[in-house]
Amino acid sequence: MLTSLDKSQFKIFGERGLPESYPIPNQIEGLLFYIQRNLNMNTVVYVLNKKNDLINEHHPMDVYWLKYTAGGAIQELNVIQNQLAFGYKAQQINNHTFEISMSYDKLRFFLVQNDLSGYHIQTKINGKQAILNNIYVYADELGLFPNVKYIELYGIELDSQLPCYHKILI
């Protein structure tokens, strides 16, 4: 189950990109993680796709925008956003685990069942296994497509249960 993290919990030296003023999505049933960007505070959310307590084996996550700049309206991803930026592909490993591939293919994400009904996204953050909470993307908007400069991963280490962070230069 995803819990909100106070960004001040992270002991990070140097500059962090994620603005403290950005909203944290709350009260979203099945929220796995979310992505925010420097361009505005609109947020892409990834939620568990279940029906009648069964996960959709072909499409285990629903992905959509929370448009905070439009009063929190929900909007589907467009085709380009889905194919080139925020969409994903899932491969089922077993009854309780899926490997998730996203546009930045150097990271491995796994959708893992964590108890009888809960799931989380597991990945390595700063070299340690962690539950992913959110991602921040910093990009320059200079051409037809944004040029991503870096991404930041925020989560909770599985062993210590402490907040963790990692900045990846692209």
N, C-alpha and C positions, 0 to 999 in steps of 0.2 A: 504494500500500500504506500503510495507516494505521500510524503509529508512535506509541508512547506519549509524551506530552509531560509533562515535569516542570513543574508549575504555577509553580514559582519562576522559570522561563524568561521569564515574562511580566512586563514592566515596566509595572505598572499603578499609577496614583496614585489615592488615595482607597480606598474600601472595595470589595473584591471579594466577591461573594456565594458563589462556589464554595468550600466548605470543603476545606481541604488534606487532611483525613482521609478524604474520600470515595474509594472504590476506583476504580481505572482498569481497565476491562474489558481483559483480555489473553487471548491464545491463542484468539481467536474467528475462525475462518476466514471471510474475506470481509467483515470488519467495515468499514463505511463511516464511521459516526459514532455517537455516543450522546448521550442526553439524561438529565440528572440534575436533581433538584428539591430545594428546601429542606425538603420535608415528611418525607423519609427518604432513605436512600442507595440505594434500589431504582432501577434504571437501565433505560431503554428503549434497546434496541440496534437498529440498522439494518444489515442484512447483505445482501450481494449475493445475489440469487436466481438461481442458475445450475444447470443440469442438463446433464450431458454437455458441459461447457465452453461452453454457449450460455446467454445471459442470457434470462430470461423477459421477452418484450417487453410483456406486458400488466401484469405485476406484478414489476418489476425488483428490488425490495427486500423482504425479509422483516423484519417488525418484531415484537419480543417483549420482555417484561420479563425482566431478571435480578434476581430477588428476593434481594438480599443479606441482608435481614432474615429470610429463610427458608433460609439456608445456600447461597445462589446458585442456587436452583431457577429453572427456566425456566417462564414462564407467558405464554400468549397474551394479547393485548389484548382487553378486553371490547368490546362493540359501541359503547358511549358513548365510551370511550377512543379507539377506532379512528376514529369519525366526527367527534368534536369536538376531540380533543387531539393524538394522536400518529400518526394514520393519514396517508396521503398519496394523491395522484393523480399519475400519470405520463403524460406525453405524449411519444412518441418523436419526436425531431427528425430524426435520421438513424440509420444503423446503429450508431453509437458514442456517441450522446448522447440523454439524456432530460431534459425539464424536469420538476422535481418541485414540486408544490404541496402546502403543508401548511396547518394551521389559521391560522397567522400569515401572511397572504398578502402582507405588505409586503416580504418577503424572497424573492429568486429563488434557487432551488437547481437545480443541474444535475448529473446523474449522467453522468460523462465517462470514456471509456476513456483510460487514461494510458499503456498500452503494449499488447503483444499480448494480455494476459489480465487486466490489472489495471484497476480502476475507482476513482474517488474522487468525492466531492461537492465541487463548486466553487460558490463564492458570493463576494459582496463582503463583506469584513470591514474595517471602518474605512476604507471607500472604495477598497480595493485588492482585486484578484482573489486569492482564497485557496482552499486546500484546507481544508474544514471538518473539525475533529477532534471537537469536542463542543460541546454547548449546555447551559447551566445556566438553569433557570427558577425565579424566586422568585415565589411566590403566597401570598395569604392564603386560608385555608380557612374562610371565614365563612358560607357559605351552601350551597346545593345544589351549586354549581359553584365551583371555585377562582377567585379574582380575581387574575390575573397582574399583577404590579407591574413586573417587568423580566425581560429575558432577556440572557444573556451568550453571545457567540460566541467560540470559541477555534479557532485554526487556524494554518496556515503560509502566508505570502505566497508566491505563485507566483514572482515576480521575484527577491526577495531570499532566499527559503527560510528566513526568520526567523519566529519565532512572532508571531502577531498576536491582537488581542483587541478586542472592541467590546461595550459595554453599551447596550442599547436600552430606554428607559423606555416602558412601555405606557400 
